[in-house]
Amino acid sequence: MGKETLTKLGLYLSKKPLSQAKLSRRTGISKDRISKLHIDIKSKPSIEEIYLIALALEVKYNEIVEFLCEGLKLRPEEEWD
């Protein structure tokens, strides 16, 4: 599978040494759902899923969130009203 077909979470997970099957077993998230989180751009991870994935990978939750949200910014202040 080429990296161009991966979601941001899929890209993050592809850099980790844990297979989708092991991630599924550790987190209790179904294999189908793990697969969708890897490749289906419409499939957005829930907070609970991100937290479980962080626990399974033994990384801090915010590491995944910061990777997923990289580049997001607030609108300019003059547009707040």
N, CA, C and O of each residue as an XYZ file, in Angstrom:
324
protein
N       0.843     -1.182      0.000
C       0.000      0.000      0.000
C       0.884      1.239      0.000
O       1.764      1.369      0.851
N       0.666      2.133     -0.923
C       1.452      3.345     -1.007
C       1.042      4.354      0.037
O      -0.114      4.392      0.459
N       1.981      5.165      0.451
C       1.707      6.159      1.476
C       0.663      7.170      1.026
O      -0.018      7.761      1.864
N       0.519      7.385     -0.292
C      -0.453      8.347     -0.788
C      -1.887      7.916     -0.512
O      -2.801      8.737     -0.597
N      -2.103      6.646     -0.183
C      -3.451      6.165      0.100
C      -3.759      6.161      1.594
O      -4.862      5.787      1.992
N      -2.820      6.563      2.412
C      -3.020      6.523      3.852
C      -3.631      7.815      4.379
O      -3.385      8.896      3.844
N      -4.429      7.689      5.435
C      -4.907      8.859      6.168
C      -3.735      9.380      6.998
O      -2.677      8.752      7.041
N      -3.916     10.514      7.650
C      -2.855     11.014      8.534
C      -2.573     10.016      9.653
O      -1.417      9.778     10.002
N      -3.635      9.433     10.214
C      -3.430      8.444     11.267
C      -2.745      7.206     10.687
O      -1.864      6.627     11.322
N      -3.145      6.806      9.493
C      -2.509      5.676      8.829
C      -1.030      5.912      8.606
O      -0.217      5.006      8.791
N      -0.676      7.125      8.208
C       0.725      7.483      8.016
C       1.480      7.397      9.343
O       2.584      6.855      9.399
N       0.887      7.928     10.401
C       1.505      7.868     11.729
C       1.716      6.415     12.147
O       2.801      6.042     12.593
N       0.673      5.597     11.999
C       0.756      4.201     12.424
C       1.732      3.397     11.574
O       2.344      2.450     12.067
N       1.885      3.760     10.310
C       2.795      3.018      9.436
C       4.254      3.174      9.870
O       5.110      2.383      9.475
N       4.531      4.186     10.673
C       5.888      4.415     11.171
C       6.147      3.689     12.491
O       7.253      3.745     13.029
N       5.139      3.019     13.001
C       5.252      2.325     14.284
C       5.384      0.820     14.056
O       4.860      0.292     13.075
N       6.082      0.129     14.957
C       6.355     -1.302     14.760
C       5.238     -2.235     15.230
O       5.515     -3.317     15.745
N       3.988     -1.829     15.058
C       2.869     -2.648     15.522
C       1.921     -2.884     14.354
O       1.443     -1.932     13.737
N       1.653     -4.137     14.053
C       0.756     -4.458     12.935
C      -0.681     -4.061     13.274
O      -1.029     -3.850     14.436
N      -1.497     -3.967     12.236
C      -2.908     -3.656     12.449
C      -3.572     -4.730     13.303
O      -4.400     -4.418     14.159
N      -3.217     -5.989     13.078
C      -3.808     -7.090     13.852
C      -3.453     -6.977     15.332
O      -4.322     -7.147     16.188
N      -2.189     -6.690     15.645
C      -1.785     -6.538     17.049
C      -2.429     -5.312     17.669
O      -2.842     -5.336     18.828
N      -2.514     -4.234     16.888
C      -3.153     -3.020     17.391
C      -4.620     -3.308     17.726
O      -5.133     -2.842     18.743
N      -5.273     -4.062     16.882
C      -6.658     -4.445     17.115
C      -6.794     -5.274     18.394
O      -7.674     -5.024     19.218
N      -5.921     -6.251     18.544
C      -5.983     -7.116     19.742
C      -5.720     -6.324     21.015
O      -6.396     -6.531     22.023
N      -4.756     -5.430     20.981
C      -4.409     -4.652     22.184
C      -5.487     -3.647     22.554
O      -5.762     -3.440     23.736
N      -6.096     -3.025     21.563
C      -7.042     -1.940     21.850
C      -8.487     -2.397     21.957
O      -9.303     -1.738     22.603
N      -8.812     -3.534     21.322
C     -10.202     -3.966     21.264
C     -10.968     -3.307     20.122
O     -12.169     -3.526     19.969
N     -10.276     -2.505     19.325
C     -10.884     -1.885     18.145
C     -10.849     -2.941     17.041
O      -9.817     -3.578     16.828
N     -11.961     -3.128     16.345
C     -12.025     -4.191     15.342
C     -10.977     -4.005     14.243
O     -10.546     -2.886     13.965
N     -10.578     -5.108     13.628
C      -9.609     -5.056     12.528
C     -10.145     -4.206     11.384
O      -9.401     -3.450     10.759
N     -11.441     -4.335     11.114
C     -12.055     -3.552     10.042
C     -11.949     -2.053     10.337
O     -11.623     -1.260      9.454
N     -12.224     -1.683     11.572
C     -12.154     -0.265     11.958
C     -10.711      0.247     11.883
O     -10.475      1.355     11.402
N      -9.756     -0.544     12.350
C      -8.346     -0.162     12.268
C      -7.961      0.063     10.804
O      -7.282      1.036     10.476
N      -8.394     -0.833      9.939
C      -8.107     -0.713      8.511
C      -8.710      0.574      7.945
O      -8.054      1.289      7.187
N      -9.951      0.866      8.309
C     -10.602      2.092      7.841
C      -9.868      3.338      8.334
O      -9.725      4.312      7.596
N      -9.407      3.303      9.577
C      -8.669      4.446     10.113
C      -7.355      4.661      9.365
O      -6.840      5.778      9.319
N      -6.817      3.598      8.783
C      -5.587      3.687      7.998
C      -5.811      4.288      6.612
O      -4.999      5.086      6.143
N      -6.916      3.905      5.952
C      -7.032      4.227      4.531
C      -8.276      5.014      4.115
O      -8.316      5.546      3.005
N      -9.274      5.099      4.966
C     -10.524      5.774      4.587
C     -10.530      7.198      5.110
O     -10.709      7.431      6.306
N     -10.334      8.149      4.208
C     -10.230      9.566      4.580
C     -11.493     10.068      5.285
O     -11.431     11.033      6.047
N     -12.630      9.426      5.040
C     -13.892      9.822      5.683
C     -14.002      9.277      7.100
O     -14.855      9.720      7.868
N     -13.160      8.334      7.449
C     -13.209      7.678      8.748
C     -12.363      8.455      9.750
O     -11.134      8.412      9.703
N     -13.017      9.151     10.639
C     -12.321      9.968     11.632
C     -12.228      9.212     12.959
O     -13.227      8.669     13.430
N     -11.044      9.173     13.562
C     -10.906      8.470     14.837
C     -11.589      9.233     15.972
O     -11.565     10.463     16.015
N     -12.188      8.489     16.876
C     -12.780      9.106     18.066
C     -11.671      9.376     19.082
O     -10.564      8.847     18.978
N     -11.995     10.197     20.046
C     -11.043     10.481     21.129
C     -10.662      9.183     21.836
O      -9.494      8.965     22.160
N     -11.645      8.331     22.070
C     -11.401      7.068     22.759
C     -10.464      6.175     21.944
O      -9.581      5.525     22.504
N     -10.656      6.142     20.625
C      -9.791      5.324     19.765
C      -8.354      5.843     19.785
O      -7.410      5.058     19.874
N      -8.191      7.145     19.705
C      -6.847      7.723     19.748
C      -6.191      7.399     21.084
O      -5.009      7.059     21.133
N      -6.943      7.501     22.150
C      -6.394      7.214     23.477
C      -5.957      5.750     23.587
O      -4.864      5.465     24.075
N      -6.802      4.832     23.138
C      -6.455      3.413     23.181
C      -5.243      3.109     22.309
O      -4.384      2.314     22.692
N      -5.171      3.736     21.144
C      -4.023      3.538     20.260
C      -2.749      4.044     20.930
O      -1.707      3.391     20.857
N      -2.825      5.187     21.574
C      -1.663      5.725     22.294
C      -1.216      4.759     23.388
O      -0.021      4.516     23.552
N      -2.168      4.212     24.133
C      -1.816      3.243     25.166
C      -1.137      2.019     24.564
O      -0.133      1.539     25.090
N      -1.684      1.518     23.465
C      -1.132      0.321     22.820
C       0.275      0.574     22.283
O       1.125     -0.316     22.325
N       0.522      1.777     21.782
C       1.832      2.120     21.228
C       2.810      2.614     22.288
O       3.994      2.813     22.014
N       2.298      2.810     23.500
C       3.089      3.325     24.612
C       3.684      4.696     24.279
O       4.862      4.965     24.513
N       2.816      5.552     23.721
C       3.186      6.948     23.456
C       2.177      7.835     24.167
O       1.100      7.379     24.552
N       2.526      9.091     24.338
C       1.595     10.025     24.955
C       0.493     10.378     23.966
O       0.744     10.558     22.775
N      -0.703     10.471     24.464
C      -1.880     10.787     23.668
C      -1.647     12.028     22.808
O      -1.988     12.042     21.626
N      -1.060     13.074     23.410
C      -0.883     14.332     22.687
C       0.088     14.202     21.518
O       0.039     15.018     20.598
N       0.969     13.203     21.525
C       1.871     13.002     20.390
C       1.060     12.691     19.128
O       1.338     13.224     18.053
N       0.068     11.833     19.273
C      -0.778     11.483     18.130
C      -1.637     12.673     17.730
O      -1.760     12.978     16.544
N      -2.231     13.344     18.706
C      -3.090     14.493     18.418
C      -2.292     15.587     17.701
O      -2.772     16.156     16.721
N      -1.094     15.881     18.174
C      -0.272     16.912     17.533
C       0.079     16.524     16.103
O       0.104     17.387     15.226
N       0.351     15.248     15.846
C       0.641     14.791     14.487
C      -0.589     14.955     13.602
O      -0.488     15.440     12.475
N      -1.748     14.551     14.112
C      -2.976     14.634     13.328
C      -3.401     16.072     13.059
O      -3.998     16.362     12.023
N      -3.096     16.970     13.987
C      -3.562     18.354     13.880
C      -2.489     19.314     13.398
O      -2.698     20.527     13.394
N      -1.354     18.789     12.996
C      -0.270     19.643     12.510
C      -0.780     20.558     11.393
O      -1.424     20.113     10.443
N      -0.478     21.824     11.535
C      -0.877     22.796     10.515
C      -2.213     23.485     10.779
O      -2.535     24.475     10.122
N      -2.988     22.980     11.727
C      -4.258     23.639     12.039
C      -3.995     24.934     12.797
O      -3.152     24.980     13.693
N      -4.721     25.979     12.432
C      -4.567     27.272     13.085
C      -5.931     27.913     13.260
O      -6.871     27.612     12.524
N      -6.029     28.793     14.234
C      -7.241     29.590     14.397
C      -7.350     30.581     13.251
O      -6.353     30.973     12.644
N      -8.568     30.970     12.973
C      -8.782     32.012     11.975
C      -8.179     33.309     12.503
O      -8.041     33.474     13.715
N      -7.817     34.230     11.611
C      -7.291     35.524     12.065
C      -8.300     36.233     12.971
O      -9.509     36.112     12.773
N      -7.811     36.959     13.946
C      -8.667     37.615     14.931
C      -9.706     38.527     14.283
O     -10.828     38.625     14.780
N      -9.360     39.187     13.198
C     -10.308     40.097     12.542
C     -11.496     39.350     11.943
O     -12.481     39.984     11.565
N     -11.436     38.043     11.847
C     -12.551     37.248     11.307
C     -13.390     36.592     12.402
O     -14.285     35.803     12.097
N     -13.124     36.897     13.647
C     -13.828     36.232     14.744
C     -15.271     36.668     14.915
O     -16.066     35.914     15.476
N     -15.628     37.819     14.468
C     -17.005     38.309     14.661
C     -17.905     37.890     13.529
O     -19.092     38.215     13.530
